[in-house]
Amino acid sequence: MKIHGREVGMLKSVGAVCELTEMCPERKLNNITMLVQGDEIDVMKNIIKIVCILSKAYEDNKRFEDPDYKPNPLTEEECMLIDDADMTKLYGEALGTIYAVNRTVEVEEPKKKEEINETSD
């Protein structure tokens, strides 16, 4: 999604999960939805923190892959200038990033059928 003329990405890195989990009630990531319930000001501030954490993880990862890359994550100050509709879209992308299912499939080699040799006595 483009914000202030640049593409903003998000990444659910291990570090981001740690930061997000520390914010959550009972320090459980499954409780993240509780951060967006209640007082509107607290809800918006929590959404901004969530978006910024995931943006920072994405930008730091790009820097790690390319040492010459200059990270430019969303900041809380910058998020305060985003209109409500764009913030809602950003939060939707953040939730998609958090709840994305990375499916892996383990494949076993097919078992060879044992040949049964019947012998006559």
C-alpha positions in Angstrom: 0.0 0.0 0.0 1.3 3.5 -0.8 1.5 6.0 2.0 3.0 9.4 1.5 4.3 8.4 -1.9 6.1 5.2 -1.0 5.2 1.6 -0.8 4.8 0.3 2.7 5.4 -3.3 3.5 4.9 -5.4 6.6 6.6 -8.5 7.9 5.7 -10.8 10.8 9.3 -11.4 11.9 10.3 -13.1 15.1 11.2 -9.7 16.6 7.9 -8.2 15.5 6.0 -11.1 17.1 7.9 -10.5 20.4 7.1 -6.8 20.4 3.4 -7.4 19.5 3.1 -10.1 22.1 4.5 -7.8 24.8 1.7 -5.4 24.0 -1.1 -8.1 24.3 -3.0 -8.9 27.4 -1.5 -11.9 29.2 1.4 -11.6 26.7 -0.4 -13.8 24.2 -0.5 -12.9 20.6 -4.0 -14.5 20.3 -5.2 -11.6 22.5 -4.2 -8.9 20.0 -7.8 -8.2 19.1 -8.3 -7.0 22.7 -6.0 -4.1 21.9 -8.6 -2.7 19.5 -11.5 -2.7 21.8 -12.7 0.0 24.1 -11.6 3.7 24.2 -11.2 5.0 20.6 -8.0 6.9 21.4 -6.4 3.8 22.9 -7.6 1.7 20.0 -6.1 4.0 17.4 -2.8 4.3 19.3 -2.6 0.5 19.5 -3.4 0.2 15.8 -0.6 2.6 15.0 1.9 0.7 17.2 0.9 -2.6 15.5 1.4 -1.1 12.0 4.7 0.5 12.9 6.1 -2.7 14.4 5.3 -4.7 11.3 6.6 -1.9 9.0 9.9 -1.7 10.9 10.3 -5.4 10.7 9.8 -5.3 6.9 12.2 -2.4 6.4 14.9 -4.0 8.7 14.6 -7.2 6.8 15.2 -5.3 3.5 18.3 -3.7 5.0 19.6 -7.0 6.1 19.2 -8.4 2.6 20.8 -5.3 1.1 23.2 -3.4 3.4 23.0 -0.3 1.2 19.2 -0.1 1.6 18.1 2.8 3.8 15.1 1.7 5.9 12.1 4.0 5.9 9.5 2.4 8.2 6.3 4.1 9.1 6.6 6.1 12.3 3.9 6.8 14.9 4.1 10.5 14.0 3.6 9.8 10.3 0.7 7.5 11.1 -1.0 10.4 12.9 -1.1 12.3 9.6 -2.8 9.4 7.7 -6.5 9.7 7.0 -8.8 7.3 8.7 -9.7 5.3 5.6 -6.0 4.6 4.8 -5.3 3.7 8.5 -8.2 1.2 8.3 -6.6 -0.3 5.1 -3.2 -0.4 6.8 -4.7 -2.2 9.8 -6.3 -4.7 7.5 -3.0 -5.4 5.9 -1.4 -5.7 9.4 -4.0 -8.3 10.4 -3.4 -10.1 7.2 0.3 -10.2 7.9 -0.2 -11.4 11.5 -2.7 -14.1 10.6 -1.2 -15.2 7.4 -0.9 -19.0 7.3 2.4 -20.3 6.1 1.5 -23.8 5.1 4.2 -26.3 4.7 3.6 -29.8 3.6 5.8 -32.7 4.6 6.1 -35.3 2.1 7.1 -38.9 2.9 8.5 -41.1 0.3 6.1 -43.7 -0.7 6.6 -47.0 1.1 7.7 -49.8 -1.1 5.3 -52.7 -1.2 7.0 -55.7 0.2 7.0 -58.5 -2.2 5.5 -61.6 -0.9 7.0 -64.7 -2.3 4.9 -67.7 -1.7 6.8 -70.9 -1.8 5.4 -74.3 -2.1 6.4 -76.9 0.3 
